[in-house]
Amino acid sequence: MRKLVAVSFLVLALAASLALLAGCGGGGGGGGSSLSEPEKVVDNALHEAINNQNFQPFLELIPPDMRDTYGQMLEQGFPYKDGNIVDIHYKTKQTDSTHVIVSYWGTIEYVDPESGEKKSESMTEEEASLLPLVKDGGNWYIDFSGATPETPQQ
């Protein structure tokens, strides 16, 4: 059950991240050099996944011991095929020396896989997605320690 919740959390986090990226910036990132280190990592992962269908940077955000389990679910559950980040914004809250929460919001365009219709999704700062990260061994990873059965599964 814990693995299912964590996988659902990862897919939800990716979907939310992608939706936010679409509304806040151009194709190059949400602010370039003004981004914090964790924001740069998230920005790269979202741009690569949405704009290039390259999931490797996002897979690298998954702790190594969880990649086999969650990697396939990430690609299969990816909602923004043929997408483009229009705009994205970030805000980071440091919770302790190794933990941060990256908030992101913006607009993304994509092609609906069922209808083939071009769509757009936007999120405001108030609707921002939150991605908890932990730094371990010099790398940032999604922090699954807070994932519980009560975590939304949308």
WOZI-V900958 format. One line per field, one symbol per residue. phi: phi as a letter, one per 40 degrees, with the letter a starting at -180 (. if undefined). Layout:
phi = ???
This chain:
phi = .cccccccccccccccccccccbbaccchchgccccdcccccdccccccccbfbcdccccccddcbccccdccccccccbcfcaccaabbabbccacbbbbccaaibbbabccccgccbbbbbcdcbdcbbcbbcbggbcbccccccbdccdbc
